Amino acid sequence: MAIDRTSDQFLLDAYNGQGGFATGEYLIAHPRETETKLERRQALAVYPNFVRKIVDVYMGFLWKQAPNREHDDLYGDFLANADGAGTKLNTLLFCYQRLAMILGTVYVIVDKPQQQGQTRAEQALPYLAMRFPGQLVDEVKDAAGTWQSVTFSELLNNKTVYRTYTLTGWRVSRNPDGSEVIEQGDYTLNRVPVVRLHIAKPLNPIDSRSQSWVYDLAILNWDLYNTRSELRELFRAQTFAILALPVTDDSERERLKDLTISTENALTYNPSGGGEPSFIAPPADPVELYMKQIADTVQDIYRIANLEFVGGVQQSGVATAFYFQQTNSSMGGMAEMCESAESDIARLVYLWQGREFNGNISYNNEFNMTDLAQAISTVMDTVTLGMGSKFDKAIKKRLAKQVLGNDICGTDMEAIGQEIDAQGDLYGDRLAREGLASAPAAVAAEPVELSATLESTPPVDLSGLDSRMDALETAVDGVKTAVTAGLQAQPAPNITVEAPVINVTVPEQPPAQITVEAPVVNVTVPEAQPVVNQPQQPVVINTGSNGKIIDLVRDANGAVTGANVRESNSNEN
């Protein structure tokens, strides 16, 4: 059977794992392979579906965040029921874009039910219908590539009919040229109500179909499917070794002709007859060659899909960032195509209702894997650099956009930006406040005439302060001496190393141990024994005419925490 690998059905089968991949019809027979062996290979063939895995990964990223939409109630109702059967628009567009990734392009028809209510409230909303590229039978475009008419094939009562849309109306006929009309109608849209949903921009911008994004993946997956089948056949044909029995004559050969060999019986032989039984096993080289070919094909699949960073080869951080940037660029283009298609759909929905769409539709086009905590840490570090209020505000706006993404509409994001602008330079203001707090307080007072003040102030005799200052200095020196005398000199610690343990021993203190077990460092410090508070001799300091006694106050560990001053008597001086 000839395999058309460019057909829509082959590409759909490559994603679904159905069709010829399930029946084995996509296997290629060997030149001299018998029909029986081919049928056996078809029955045992297994399809490793990398196409679906990769497509689903991409779609998960593309629709991780819902699009931002600013709209009125009309489009809100359409979002909730986009196909006339209660399906949400996001669900439909997800399915349409997945098909576009497989086929390259799908065509979305924005139609309106023929039966309408009497009032605007009773009128049914427009709805969406989808057509495959293979259903496109004919098209007429102007020089700019805008459709003037387009014709699709479809089934009506199990018979093929042809539906044509023009700038002014539609018709259903039995023939592609529009003859034998079954039904028809008019509208005042002044455009063809069909939207192209591409997965990527066509090579020629006016082309009606883009190339399938999964085509190369499907071909590689098909090659892998055939290679695995051939390896399976090699296993079945060569895995079991052959038992070789040496014989001396024809009579012995005849005797062994109907011999059954298994694990439940034994075999006798005459060693003098020319040897002993042995197994002949096939070489392992063909199997190893197939295994290498399979591994190389899998790597090619990931490489074609710009997913080198998820392959089995360890990549550096720079290489991983480079590969993911390629993937990010590819998905950004896909998001742009879907955003453009939905914008056209919205305009057609409003044209059907005799109105103009004035809303806004925005799809997420950044699919980075930056850790949010790292992003916040970076922002905080840059804010503390003090690079100015404008820089700080720009950084905060960027962080807000990264945290919220497309979960809020553009109006709310603009309001957040205005709030950030209204906050001012909070960091600079805080530094300014802290600087003022540490500076001497300014006293607001009326200006004073210095000469008048000095003249009216009586002279002050400062000679009596000299003796008091001397006494105060003597008292302070006495306290320092007493504290120093009360604290014993700390002896040097003794450190010994016996890998992986480091012992630190301080005299009169329990020993500490540091254990190094990469990548963990354990530090063990026994509880220190309480120090018995020894009675201290009071310190007597002469301040001139009267003696003062300072009693040092110590805690449970012997550390000086304060002092009490009391009057002395003659016995203590």
Buried (B, 14 or more C-beta within 10 A) or exposed (E): EEEEEEEBEBBBBBBBBEBBBBEBEBBEEEEEBEEEBBEBBBEEBEBBBBBBBBBEBBBEBBBEBEBBBEBEEBBEEBBEBBBBEEBBBBEBBBBBBBBBBBBBBBBBBBBBEEEEEEEEEEBEBBBBBBBBBEBBBBBEBEEEEEBEBBBBBBEEEEEEBBBBBBBEBBBBBBEBEBEEEEEEEEBEBEBBBBBBBBBBEBEEEEBBBBBBBBBBBBBBBBBBBBBBBBBBBBEEEBEEEEEEBBBEEEEBEEEEEEEEEEEEEEEEBEEEEEBEEEEEEBEEEEBEEBEEBBEEBBBBBBEBBBBBBBBEEEBEEEEBBEBBEEBBEBBBBBBBBBBBBBBBBBBBBBBBBEEEBEBBBBBBBBBEEEEEEEBEEEBEEBBEEEEEBEBBBBBBBEBBBBEEBBEBBEEEBEEBBEEBEEEEBEBEEEEEEEEEEEEEEEEEEEEEEEEEEEEEEEEEEEEEEEEEEEBEEEBEEBBEEBEEEBEEEEEEEEEEEEEEBBEBEBEEBEBBBBEEEEEEEEEEEEEEEEEEEEEBEBBBBBBEEEBBBBBBEBEEEBEBEEEEEEEBEEEEE
